[in-house]
Amino acid sequence: MSRGQAHTLEAVAAAMVLLGSIVFALQSTAVTPLTASTASQHIENQQAEVGEGLLDAAAENGTLKEILLYWNDTTGCFHGSSACPNHAYTDGGPPLPFGEALNETFRDRGIAFNLNVVYVDVDASGNRELAERQLVNFGRSSDHAVTVRRTVTLHDDDVLLAADGSKTGTTLAETDNFFAPNLDQSGSVYNVVQVELVLWRM
């Protein structure tokens, strides 16, 4: 009987030592400015939700497709992009309704963003591959950046826009200088692209 009590006492003592070690380890863990917190995760989730909402609304009202068609067919660049031929805007979104919405929603509130376009390209051998074009470049994103995406289908009869945002009369089917190639010469779909919005705090 005394031997059983001794074993029980040893087990209780071992459990107390183990519990004490765990409590000590938790209390001594260093918390640095880079440690992820519930608050920062909440901010990231909020940014993602706002970004998704903005992309969805822009896709619904057509302003998301407009930025893809804001193309200077002569120079092979987006109108007014400051890093031609890399086609990137560096001070904010393009001067169109969706670009203005990006600036008001994010840039003016201290949130940086990059806007990338992923599309299907064709290499010299005729093989299809994914390619990426950066449309807005605020620099390298932080480790806590969030990314939201929206797919846009481009059609042969979509019309390119002039620098003032008006329609030029030139359709995608009539240009050989657009950043994305025509994937279906016999059909009405020109290409399918994915607009990728990357957000982080400045």
Backbone as a chain_set.jsonl record, in Angstrom:
{"seq": "MSRGQAHTLEAVAAAMVLLGSIVFALQSTAVTPLTASTASQHIENQQAEVGEGLLDAAAENGTLKEILLYWNDTTGCFHGSSACPNHAYTDGGPPLPFGEALNETFRDRGIAFNLNVVYVDVDASGNRELAERQLVNFGRSSDHAVTVRRTVTLHDDDVLLAADGSKTGTTLAETDNFFAPNLDQSGSVYNVVQVELVLWRM", "coords": {"N": [[0.83, -1.203, 0.0], [1.932, 1.264, 0.827], [3.869, 1.443, -1.088], [2.375, 1.908, -3.428], [1.298, 4.395, -2.833], [3.635, 5.862, -2.825], [4.401, 5.736, -5.512], [2.282, 7.111, -6.652], [2.665, 9.616, -5.506], [5.118, 10.298, -6.672], [4.348, 10.482, -9.342], [2.586, 12.663, -9.273], [4.375, 14.66, -8.468], [6.12, 14.671, -10.673], [4.368, 15.535, -12.651], [3.822, 18.111, -11.744], [6.348, 19.3, -11.991], [6.663, 19.163, -14.791], [4.489, 20.763, -15.627], [5.238, 23.188, -14.476], [7.554, 23.701, -15.966], [6.484, 24.112, -18.533], [4.904, 26.406, -18.116], [6.915, 28.23, -17.434], [8.391, 28.267, -19.826], [6.542, 29.357, -21.604], [6.196, 31.923, -20.533], [8.685, 33.009, -20.871], [9.018, 33.372, -23.559], [10.066, 35.398, -26.16], [8.568, 38.385, -27.293], [8.48, 40.073, -30.19], [8.548, 42.973, -32.432], [8.017, 41.777, -34.847], [6.556, 39.582, -34.338], [3.741, 37.658, -35.024], [0.432, 38.752, -34.473], [-2.868, 38.674, -33.069], [-4.18, 41.009, -33.688], [-2.761, 42.036, -35.945], [-3.263, 39.999, -37.759], [-5.983, 40.264, -38.008], [-6.12, 42.746, -39.289], [-4.899, 42.12, -41.733], [-6.753, 40.265, -42.738], [-8.926, 41.95, -43.005], [-7.98, 43.742, -44.946], [-7.784, 41.975, -47.108], [-10.483, 41.3, -47.495], [-11.574, 43.791, -48.212], [-10.113, 44.261, -50.551], [-10.961, 42.097, -52.169], [-13.667, 42.735, -52.391], [-13.485, 45.148, -53.787], [-12.326, 44.331, -56.242], [-14.32, 42.567, -57.142], [-16.522, 44.312, -57.456], [-15.499, 46.029, -59.407], [-15.132, 44.266, -61.517], [-17.74, 43.631, -61.999], [-18.906, 46.076, -62.834], [-17.416, 46.683, -65.05], [-15.125, 48.247, -64.968], [-12.76, 47.028, -64.277], [-11.906, 45.547, -66.473], [-11.427, 47.662, -68.16], [-8.932, 48.762, -67.401], [-7.19, 46.933, -68.45], [-7.52, 47.274, -71.117], [-6.547, 49.767, -71.544], [-4.498, 50.651, -73.416], [-1.705, 51.581, -75.334], [-1.453, 51.12, -78.547], [0.442, 51.794, -80.382], [2.923, 52.378, -79.115], [3.178, 50.144, -77.575], [2.684, 50.012, -74.832], [1.084, 50.609, -71.638], [-1.031, 53.447, -71.439], [0.606, 56.346, -70.35], [2.179, 55.019, -68.477], [4.949, 54.901, -66.306], [7.214, 53.42, -66.589], [7.743, 52.322, -69.068], [9.323, 50.052, -71.306], [8.193, 48.321, -69.408], [5.694, 48.64, -68.464], [4.591, 49.578, -66.024], [2.828, 51.402, -63.539], [3.902, 53.685, -61.134], [3.166, 55.471, -59.162], [0.651, 55.071, -58.28], [-2.652, 53.844, -59.067], [-3.75, 53.352, -62.535], [-4.928, 56.185, -64.524], [-7.877, 55.918, -64.433], [-11.322, 55.006, -63.646], [-11.15, 52.61, -61.998], [-8.474, 52.681, -61.179], [-8.482, 55.078, -59.742], [-10.188, 54.331, -57.681], [-8.625, 52.407, -56.423], [-6.553, 54.043, -55.457], [-7.931, 55.763, -53.669], [-9.004, 53.928, -51.872], [-6.829, 52.467, -50.86], [-4.012, 53.543, -51.235], [-4.233, 56.234, -50.284], [-4.724, 55.741, -47.663], [-2.49, 54.757, -46.505], [-1.789, 52.206, -47.352], [0.074, 50.142, -49.313], [0.186, 48.92, -52.716], [0.535, 46.405, -55.218], [-0.211, 45.688, -58.581], [-0.793, 43.04, -60.572], [-0.854, 41.268, -63.701], [-1.742, 38.19, -64.783], [-1.433, 36.003, -67.459], [-2.153, 33.859, -70.297], [0.458, 32.935, -72.338], [2.255, 32.488, -75.454], [5.011, 30.664, -76.46], [8.042, 30.764, -78.531], [8.017, 28.315, -79.761], [5.425, 27.69, -79.943], [4.221, 26.708, -77.712], [2.058, 26.866, -74.907], [2.145, 28.983, -72.052], [2.208, 30.342, -68.71], [2.364, 33.817, -68.142], [3.493, 36.887, -66.641], [2.59, 40.255, -66.092], [3.451, 43.303, -64.716], [1.357, 45.796, -63.584], [0.908, 47.881, -61.787], [3.361, 49.153, -59.645], [4.453, 49.335, -56.5], [6.704, 48.665, -55.247], [8.685, 46.246, -53.383], [6.756, 43.844, -51.743], [5.715, 43.401, -48.291], [6.345, 40.868, -45.721], [3.911, 40.359, -44.633], [1.979, 40.737, -46.505], [-1.12, 40.604, -48.32], [-2.907, 38.79, -50.834], [-5.22, 39.096, -53.435], [-7.387, 37.892, -56.028], [-8.818, 38.109, -59.345], [-10.534, 36.851, -62.116], [-10.561, 37.742, -65.548], [-12.153, 37.774, -68.631], [-11.079, 38.352, -71.853], [-12.275, 39.524, -74.957], [-12.425, 39.161, -78.561], [-13.738, 41.344, -79.708], [-13.458, 43.382, -77.878], [-12.666, 46.764, -77.247], [-9.812, 48.826, -77.572], [-8.635, 51.453, -75.401], [-8.216, 55.039, -75.542], [-5.796, 57.558, -74.455], [-7.304, 59.374, -73.009], [-9.303, 57.838, -72.048], [-11.396, 57.289, -73.734], [-12.982, 55.289, -76.325], [-11.035, 53.755, -78.855], [-11.695, 52.557, -81.24], [-10.247, 50.508, -82.24], [-10.119, 47.076, -82.116], [-9.287, 44.201, -80.037], [-8.843, 42.033, -81.683], [-7.832, 43.242, -83.898], [-5.296, 44.103, -83.38], [-1.759, 43.558, -83.217], [-0.045, 44.058, -81.257], [-0.636, 43.904, -78.613], [-0.255, 43.173, -75.07], [-0.934, 40.585, -74.335], [-1.379, 37.532, -76.141], [-3.565, 36.505, -78.895], [-5.417, 33.785, -78.256], [-7.258, 32.146, -79.467], [-7.904, 31.996, -82.571], [-10.093, 31.397, -84.12], [-12.317, 31.605, -82.547], [-14.369, 33.622, -80.267], [-13.205, 34.395, -77.907], [-10.454, 36.119, -76.706], [-8.28, 36.101, -74.808], [-7.679, 34.835, -71.501], [-7.316, 36.365, -68.468], [-5.787, 36.895, -65.252], [-6.263, 39.113, -62.733], [-4.235, 40.32, -60.255], [-4.075, 41.483, -57.037], [-1.958, 42.841, -54.718], [-1.539, 43.592, -51.349], [-0.269, 45.649, -48.728], [0.829, 47.137, -45.597], [2.289, 50.367, -45.614]], "CA": [[0.0, 0.0, 0.0], [2.808, 2.424, 0.883], [4.568, 1.544, -2.373], [1.435, 2.533, -4.362], [1.229, 5.821, -2.51], [4.904, 6.47, -3.248], [4.334, 5.903, -6.973], [1.324, 8.187, -6.92], [3.322, 10.872, -5.136], [6.127, 10.576, -7.7], [3.644, 10.908, -10.569], [2.095, 14.026, -9.041], [5.541, 15.549, -8.47], [6.595, 14.782, -12.058], [3.404, 16.362, -13.375], [4.017, 19.495, -11.3], [7.59, 19.781, -12.612], [6.38, 19.351, -16.208], [3.619, 21.929, -15.75], [6.053, 24.365, -14.181], [8.445, 23.937, -17.114], [5.689, 24.664, -19.639], [4.556, 27.786, -17.752], [8.145, 29.03, -17.534], [8.744, 28.419, -21.244], [5.599, 30.294, -22.22], [6.426, 33.274, -20.026], [9.985, 33.517, -21.299], [9.05, 33.54, -25.007], [10.216, 36.812, -26.508], [7.618, 38.963, -28.229], [9.159, 41.127, -30.936], [7.632, 43.673, -33.345], [7.696, 40.947, -35.997], [5.725, 38.463, -33.908], [2.37, 37.776, -35.523], [-0.536, 38.94, -33.409], [-4.268, 38.598, -33.491], [-4.539, 42.304, -34.278], [-2.218, 42.159, -37.306], [-3.992, 39.043, -38.593], [-7.299, 40.871, -38.27], [-5.902, 43.805, -40.285], [-4.649, 41.453, -43.012], [-8.032, 39.711, -43.19], [-9.757, 43.089, -43.413], [-7.453, 44.218, -46.228], [-8.156, 40.996, -48.129], [-11.916, 41.429, -47.753], [-11.796, 45.043, -48.955], [-9.554, 44.051, -51.884], [-11.861, 41.215, -52.914], [-14.873, 43.5, -52.696], [-13.168, 46.138, -54.823], [-12.157, 43.605, -57.51], [-15.628, 42.05, -57.558], [-17.337, 45.434, -57.928], [-14.914, 46.531, -60.654], [-15.419, 43.276, -62.565], [-19.186, 43.712, -62.269], [-19.27, 47.292, -63.575], [-16.6, 46.791, -66.266], [-13.941, 49.109, -64.838], [-11.556, 46.197, -64.168], [-11.477, 45.24, -67.845], [-10.944, 48.905, -68.772], [-7.495, 48.994, -67.177], [-6.457, 46.023, -69.342], [-7.669, 47.806, -72.481], [-5.963, 51.114, -71.564], [-3.263, 50.228, -74.054], [-1.251, 52.342, -76.486], [-1.068, 50.098, -79.527], [1.594, 52.279, -81.153], [4.157, 52.243, -78.332], [3.219, 48.849, -76.902], [2.706, 50.264, -73.386], [-0.127, 51.219, -71.102], [-0.97, 54.908, -71.524], [1.101, 57.082, -69.197], [2.972, 54.242, -67.52], [6.235, 55.593, -66.159], [8.352, 52.511, -66.735], [7.643, 51.658, -70.353], [8.312, 49.074, -71.734], [7.757, 47.379, -68.367], [4.254, 48.867, -68.327], [4.171, 49.721, -64.626], [2.57, 52.694, -62.9], [4.647, 53.646, -59.876], [2.633, 56.442, -58.202], [-0.732, 54.725, -57.968], [-3.352, 53.157, -60.142], [-3.881, 54.083, -63.796], [-5.905, 57.272, -64.434], [-9.198, 55.432, -64.821], [-12.131, 54.821, -62.433], [-10.652, 51.575, -61.091], [-7.228, 53.181, -60.6], [-8.847, 56.072, -58.725], [-10.748, 53.589, -56.547], [-7.475, 51.82, -55.735], [-5.853, 55.111, -54.734], [-8.762, 56.235, -52.554], [-9.232, 52.858, -50.902], [-5.596, 51.942, -50.266], [-2.85, 54.45, -51.176], [-4.51, 57.399, -49.438], [-4.855, 55.274, -46.272], [-1.216, 54.19, -46.075], [-1.65, 50.806, -47.762], [0.711, 50.025, -50.632], [-0.352, 47.816, -53.517], [1.013, 46.054, -56.547], [-1.262, 45.098, -59.409], [-0.171, 42.185, -61.58], [-1.758, 40.602, -64.635], [-1.238, 36.878, -65.194], [-2.164, 35.621, -68.666], [-1.58, 32.744, -71.05], [1.323, 33.396, -73.425], [2.693, 31.441, -76.375], [6.437, 30.843, -76.716], [8.464, 30.697, -79.929], [7.712, 26.978, -80.286], [3.982, 27.517, -79.985], [3.736, 26.138, -76.458], [1.387, 27.831, -74.026], [2.729, 29.097, -70.718], [1.725, 31.498, -67.973], [3.267, 34.972, -68.082], [3.004, 37.911, -65.717], [2.913, 41.641, -66.4], [3.141, 44.163, -63.579], [0.671, 46.988, -64.041], [1.237, 48.896, -60.773], [4.498, 48.695, -58.841], [4.778, 50.151, -55.33], [7.911, 48.12, -54.66], [8.633, 44.881, -52.864], [5.755, 43.708, -50.695], [6.203, 42.925, -46.993], [6.042, 39.467, -45.418], [2.525, 40.25, -44.185], [1.105, 41.17, -47.596], [-2.216, 39.709, -48.708], [-3.119, 38.789, -52.277], [-6.559, 38.717, -53.903], [-7.356, 37.721, -57.488], [-10.085, 38.076, -60.082], [-10.341, 36.454, -63.515], [-11.246, 38.577, -66.545], [-12.096, 37.215, -69.98], [-10.972, 39.338, -72.931], [-12.873, 39.041, -76.204], [-11.898, 39.752, -79.792], [-14.385, 42.625, -80.027], [-13.162, 44.414, -76.876], [-12.036, 47.904, -77.919], [-8.757, 49.505, -76.831], [-8.966, 52.808, -74.969], [-7.239, 56.105, -75.775], [-5.224, 58.102, -73.222], [-8.349, 60.074, -72.25], [-10.29, 56.862, -71.611], [-12.41, 57.045, -74.754], [-12.707, 54.126, -77.166], [-10.256, 54.105, -80.052], [-12.227, 51.93, -82.448], [-9.397, 49.351, -82.545], [-10.436, 45.929, -81.263], [-8.155, 43.312, -79.746], [-8.613, 41.178, -82.849], [-7.184, 44.032, -84.952], [-3.958, 44.518, -82.988], [-0.723, 42.539, -83.038], [0.919, 44.66, -80.34], [-1.167, 43.829, -77.251], [0.673, 42.414, -74.224], [-1.339, 39.174, -74.33], [-1.684, 37.085, -77.507], [-4.872, 35.947, -79.212], [-5.267, 32.331, -78.1], [-8.247, 31.413, -80.268], [-8.113, 32.781, -83.793], [-11.38, 31.08, -84.741], [-13.407, 31.872, -81.609], [-14.571, 35.017, -79.852], [-12.393, 34.68, -76.725], [-9.094, 36.535, -77.06], [-7.395, 35.552, -73.787], [-8.232, 34.878, -70.145], [-6.256, 36.884, -67.598], [-6.093, 36.982, -63.825], [-5.762, 40.342, -62.122], [-3.762, 39.982, -58.908], [-3.862, 42.675, -56.223], [-1.161, 42.542, -53.533], [-1.73, 44.719, -50.42], [0.476, 45.625, -47.465], [0.95, 48.446, -44.962], [3.542, 51.074, -45.925]], "C": [[0.857, 1.243, 0.0], [3.574, 2.596, -0.413], [3.667, 2.2, -3.424], [1.319, 4.015, -4.114], [2.493, 6.547, -2.965], [4.912, 6.711, -4.749], [3.39, 7.034, -7.361], [1.94, 9.55, -6.632], [4.372, 11.275, -6.159], [5.47, 11.092, -8.986], [3.138, 12.337, -10.444], [3.249, 15.023, -9.094], [6.07, 15.761, -9.882], [5.674, 15.675, -12.884], [3.564, 17.829, -13.018], [5.265, 20.103, -11.934], [7.361, 20.075, -14.092], [5.524, 20.591, -16.436], [4.375, 23.225, -15.496], [6.982, 24.719, -15.327], [7.7, 24.585, -18.268], [5.336, 26.127, -19.362], [5.766, 28.698, -17.887], [8.513, 29.299, -18.987], [7.826, 29.426, -21.93], [5.855, 31.726, -21.784], [7.736, 33.864, -20.535], [10.1, 33.689, -22.805], [9.09, 35.02, -25.344], [9.155, 37.229, -27.512], [8.295, 40.154, -28.889], [8.151, 41.848, -31.818], [7.221, 42.832, -34.541], [6.825, 39.757, -35.624], [4.295, 38.689, -34.38], [1.411, 37.889, -34.348], [-1.936, 38.823, -33.98], [-4.683, 39.884, -34.184], [-4.04, 42.421, -35.712], [-2.914, 41.186, -38.25], [-5.364, 39.588, -38.95], [-7.183, 41.953, -39.345], [-5.696, 43.187, -41.662], [-5.946, 40.883, -43.584], [-8.949, 40.82, -43.704], [-9.3, 43.64, -44.763], [-7.857, 43.278, -47.363], [-9.634, 41.117, -48.491], [-12.226, 42.687, -48.567], [-11.284, 44.885, -50.39], [-10.448, 43.178, -52.746], [-13.134, 41.955, -53.315], [-14.654, 44.501, -53.819], [-13.023, 45.473, -56.191], [-13.501, 43.101, -58.029], [-16.499, 43.162, -58.131], [-16.832, 45.955, -59.265], [-15.163, 45.564, -61.815], [-16.885, 43.375, -62.984], [-19.538, 44.921, -63.12], [-18.37, 47.559, -64.788], [-15.338, 47.618, -66.13], [-12.65, 48.31, -64.672], [-11.021, 45.858, -65.558], [-10.901, 46.484, -68.515], [-9.441, 49.099, -68.584], [-6.646, 48.09, -68.063], [-6.48, 46.533, -70.778], [-7.08, 49.208, -72.63], [-4.552, 51.019, -72.149], [-2.942, 51.087, -75.268], [-0.687, 51.369, -77.504], [0.14, 50.512, -80.352], [2.895, 52.034, -80.409], [4.288, 50.874, -77.669], [3.334, 48.989, -75.399], [1.318, 50.692, -72.927], [0.041, 52.736, -71.149], [-0.428, 55.503, -70.223], [1.893, 56.286, -68.188], [4.385, 54.78, -67.501], [7.445, 54.696, -66.376], [8.261, 51.707, -68.02], [9.051, 51.243, -70.813], [7.886, 48.069, -70.671], [6.306, 47.59, -67.953], [3.779, 49.101, -66.906], [3.921, 51.176, -64.244], [3.209, 52.636, -61.516], [4.12, 54.607, -58.813], [1.212, 56.132, -57.768], [-1.355, 53.995, -59.132], [-3.423, 53.984, -61.412], [-4.999, 55.127, -63.701], [-7.271, 56.918, -65.02], [-10.008, 55.202, -63.542], [-11.599, 53.749, -61.475], [-9.343, 52.001, -60.431], [-7.495, 54.205, -59.51], [-9.418, 55.397, -57.479], [-9.638, 52.929, -55.741], [-6.771, 52.869, -54.874], [-6.639, 55.564, -53.503], [-8.897, 55.184, -51.458], [-7.963, 52.455, -50.168], [-4.48, 52.98, -50.135], [-3.065, 55.602, -50.214], [-4.669, 57.036, -47.963], [-3.598, 54.554, -45.793], [-1.038, 52.72, -46.39], [-1.082, 50.777, -49.171], [0.08, 48.865, -51.391], [0.43, 47.65, -54.811], [-0.142, 45.415, -57.296], [-0.585, 44.339, -60.545], [-1.236, 41.564, -62.467], [-1.096, 39.307, -65.075], [-2.089, 36.413, -66.374], [-1.473, 34.435, -69.339], [-0.807, 33.316, -72.233], [1.678, 32.203, -74.305], [4.164, 31.685, -76.685], [6.761, 30.65, -78.193], [8.138, 29.35, -80.578], [6.212, 26.706, -80.356], [3.397, 26.894, -78.733], [3.113, 27.222, -75.583], [2.012, 27.796, -72.635], [2.146, 30.329, -70.033], [2.788, 32.586, -67.951], [2.651, 36.008, -67.155], [3.485, 39.286, -66.144], [2.539, 42.487, -65.179], [2.551, 45.468, -64.1], [0.909, 48.159, -63.094], [2.332, 48.336, -59.883], [4.799, 49.697, -57.733], [6.047, 49.645, -54.652], [7.707, 46.708, -54.153], [7.651, 44.808, -51.692], [6.366, 43.156, -49.413], [5.822, 41.463, -46.795], [4.582, 39.273, -45.024], [1.547, 40.74, -45.255], [0.008, 40.128, -47.834], [-2.446, 39.859, -50.206], [-4.539, 38.33, -52.589], [-6.535, 38.723, -55.429], [-8.762, 37.722, -58.07], [-9.785, 37.766, -61.542], [-11.18, 37.34, -64.436], [-11.074, 37.931, -67.917], [-12.087, 38.348, -70.997], [-11.513, 38.725, -74.218], [-12.298, 39.776, -77.414], [-12.476, 41.132, -80.074], [-14.235, 43.672, -78.918], [-12.325, 45.506, -77.524], [-10.985, 48.55, -77.016], [-9.181, 50.936, -76.505], [-7.837, 53.776, -75.294], [-6.763, 56.627, -74.427], [-6.267, 58.817, -72.371], [-9.465, 59.144, -71.792], [-11.385, 56.57, -72.611], [-12.014, 55.846, -75.62], [-12.019, 54.558, -78.458], [-10.878, 53.597, -81.336], [-11.41, 50.727, -82.87], [-9.718, 48.219, -81.573], [-9.184, 45.091, -81.017], [-7.825, 42.425, -80.947], [-7.831, 41.905, -83.936], [-5.767, 44.465, -84.587], [-3.02, 43.33, -82.859], [0.265, 42.964, -81.96], [0.454, 44.628, -78.888], [-0.26, 42.938, -76.407], [0.34, 40.925, -74.167], [-1.714, 38.749, -75.743], [-3.118, 36.607, -77.66], [-4.754, 34.42, -79.207], [-6.193, 31.53, -78.995], [-8.612, 32.241, -81.485], [-9.509, 32.555, -84.388], [-12.568, 31.394, -83.831], [-13.484, 33.328, -81.213], [-13.751, 35.393, -78.617], [-10.962, 34.982, -77.155], [-8.069, 35.923, -76.099], [-8.129, 35.622, -72.449], [-7.103, 35.283, -69.204], [-6.744, 36.889, -66.15], [-5.44, 38.24, -63.272], [-5.461, 40.038, -60.655], [-3.416, 41.261, -58.16], [-3.158, 42.274, -54.932], [-1.179, 43.784, -52.62], [-0.864, 44.547, -49.189], [0.585, 47.042, -46.919], [2.306, 49.066, -45.28], [4.308, 51.373, -44.641]], "O": [[0.569, 2.189, -0.733], [3.9, 3.714, -0.812], [4.159, 2.98, -4.239], [1.248, 4.808, -5.052], [2.439, 7.687, -3.427], [5.37, 7.754, -5.214], [3.665, 7.808, -8.278], [1.771, 10.505, -7.39], [4.507, 12.455, -6.482], [5.972, 12.014, -9.629], [3.244, 13.127, -11.383], [3.126, 16.095, -9.685], [6.426, 16.878, -10.257], [6.132, 16.468, -13.707], [3.455, 18.697, -13.883], [5.258, 21.257, -12.36], [7.805, 21.105, -14.599], [5.803, 21.383, -17.336], [4.187, 24.221, -16.194], [7.181, 25.895, -15.631], [8.216, 25.499, -18.911], [5.449, 26.98, -20.242], [5.654, 29.814, -18.395], [8.899, 30.412, -19.344], [8.274, 30.243, -22.734], [5.74, 32.648, -22.591], [7.878, 35.083, -20.621], [11.148, 34.104, -23.298], [8.258, 35.799, -24.879], [8.879, 36.507, -28.47], [8.641, 41.129, -28.222], [7.015, 41.393, -31.95], [6.21, 43.114, -35.184], [6.4, 39.003, -36.499], [3.713, 39.753, -34.17], [1.567, 37.194, -33.344], [-2.152, 38.868, -35.191], [-5.444, 39.858, -35.152], [-4.781, 42.847, -36.598], [-3.132, 41.508, -39.418], [-5.847, 39.393, -40.065], [-8.049, 42.063, -40.213], [-6.251, 43.67, -42.649], [-6.204, 41.006, -44.781], [-9.652, 40.654, -44.701], [-10.123, 43.965, -45.619], [-8.228, 43.728, -48.447], [-9.993, 41.045, -49.666], [-13.036, 42.654, -49.493], [-11.939, 45.323, -51.336], [-10.67, 43.478, -53.919], [-13.616, 41.817, -54.439], [-15.51, 44.685, -54.684], [-13.533, 45.985, -57.187], [-13.785, 43.2, -59.223], [-17.139, 42.983, -59.167], [-17.621, 46.283, -60.151], [-15.378, 45.987, -62.95], [-17.226, 43.225, -64.157], [-20.369, 44.824, -64.023], [-18.55, 48.563, -65.478], [-14.55, 47.694, -67.073], [-11.563, 48.841, -64.896], [-9.811, 45.883, -65.783], [-9.994, 46.382, -69.342], [-8.753, 49.547, -69.501], [-5.511, 48.434, -68.393], [-5.569, 46.257, -71.559], [-7.11, 49.778, -73.721], [-3.558, 51.273, -71.469], [-3.795, 51.3, -76.13], [0.421, 50.857, -77.343], [0.793, 49.664, -80.96], [3.862, 51.542, -80.99], [5.379, 50.486, -77.251], [4.001, 48.184, -74.75], [0.481, 51.089, -73.738], [1.138, 53.247, -70.923], [-0.929, 55.209, -69.138], [2.252, 56.817, -67.137], [4.958, 55.081, -68.549], [8.581, 55.17, -66.35], [8.656, 50.542, -68.057], [9.947, 52.081, -70.705], [7.272, 47.056, -71.004], [5.756, 46.806, -67.18], [2.613, 48.828, -66.619], [4.703, 52.065, -64.582], [3.067, 51.639, -60.807], [4.581, 54.566, -57.672], [0.634, 56.866, -56.966], [-0.668, 53.58, -60.066], [-3.182, 55.191, -61.378], [-5.916, 54.978, -62.893], [-7.743, 57.54, -65.972], [-9.434, 55.202, -62.453], [-11.596, 53.96, -60.263], [-9.122, 51.718, -59.253], [-6.825, 54.211, -58.477], [-9.164, 55.836, -56.357], [-9.698, 52.895, -54.511], [-6.437, 52.618, -53.716], [-6.071, 55.727, -52.423], [-8.904, 55.505, -50.269], [-8.01, 52.133, -48.981], [-4.044, 53.266, -49.02], [-2.184, 55.919, -49.415], [-4.74, 57.919, -47.109], [-3.631, 53.83, -44.798], [-0.22, 52.049, -45.761], [-1.676, 51.315, -50.105], [-0.486, 47.949, -50.795], [0.914, 48.613, -55.405], [-0.95, 44.691, -56.715], [0.108, 44.928, -61.373], [-2.373, 41.358, -62.043], [-0.018, 39.323, -65.669], [-3.318, 36.425, -66.301], [-0.353, 34.066, -68.986], [-1.347, 34.084, -73.028], [1.431, 31.053, -73.941], [4.535, 32.775, -77.12], [5.871, 30.404, -79.007], [8.0, 29.259, -81.798], [5.783, 25.631, -80.775], [2.206, 26.585, -78.691], [3.595, 28.353, -75.537], [2.359, 26.736, -72.114], [1.653, 31.244, -70.693], [3.972, 32.305, -67.764], [1.444, 36.006, -66.914], [4.647, 39.461, -66.512], [1.421, 42.386, -64.673], [3.146, 46.153, -64.932], [1.092, 49.293, -63.536], [2.253, 47.197, -59.422], [5.333, 50.776, -57.99], [6.424, 50.147, -53.593], [6.704, 46.059, -54.447], [7.715, 45.617, -50.766], [7.417, 42.516, -49.449], [5.077, 40.889, -47.59], [4.067, 38.156, -45.074], [0.417, 41.113, -44.942], [0.192, 38.937, -47.582], [-2.209, 40.923, -50.777], [-5.003, 37.312, -52.076], [-5.766, 39.459, -56.047], [-9.743, 37.391, -57.404], [-8.881, 38.357, -62.134], [-12.338, 37.645, -64.151], [-9.959, 37.584, -68.308], [-12.977, 39.198, -71.001], [-11.246, 37.564, -74.529], [-11.755, 40.874, -77.291], [-11.787, 41.997, -80.616], [-14.829, 44.746, -79.01], [-11.385, 45.217, -78.264], [-11.239, 48.791, -75.835], [-9.97, 51.549, -77.225], [-6.665, 53.401, -75.32], [-7.254, 56.202, -73.381], [-6.139, 58.867, -71.147], [-10.456, 59.593, -71.217], [-12.221, 55.699, -72.375], [-10.852, 55.443, -75.64], [-12.364, 55.572, -79.065], [-10.621, 54.142, -82.409], [-11.822, 49.99, -83.766], [-9.603, 48.382, -80.358], [-8.166, 45.247, -81.691], [-6.661, 42.109, -81.191], [-7.233, 41.267, -84.802], [-5.099, 45.122, -85.386], [-3.423, 42.242, -82.45], [1.292, 42.315, -81.764], [1.072, 45.251, -78.025], [0.423, 42.06, -76.934], [1.23, 40.096, -73.974], [-2.313, 39.535, -76.476], [-3.802, 36.337, -76.673], [-4.072, 33.84, -80.052], [-5.938, 30.354, -79.256], [-9.511, 33.08, -81.438], [-10.04, 33.425, -85.078], [-13.706, 31.444, -84.299], [-12.761, 34.17, -81.748], [-13.611, 36.577, -78.308], [-10.339, 34.203, -77.876], [-7.101, 35.299, -76.535], [-9.085, 36.382, -72.294], [-6.063, 34.626, -69.148], [-7.943, 36.888, -65.874], [-4.222, 38.406, -63.337], [-6.322, 39.563, -59.916], [-2.562, 42.032, -58.598], [-3.677, 41.477, -54.15], [-0.871, 44.89, -53.066], [-0.732, 43.442, -48.663], [0.456, 48.019, -47.656], [3.337, 48.395, -45.228], [5.387, 51.962, -44.69]]}, "num_chains": 1, "name": "protein.A"}
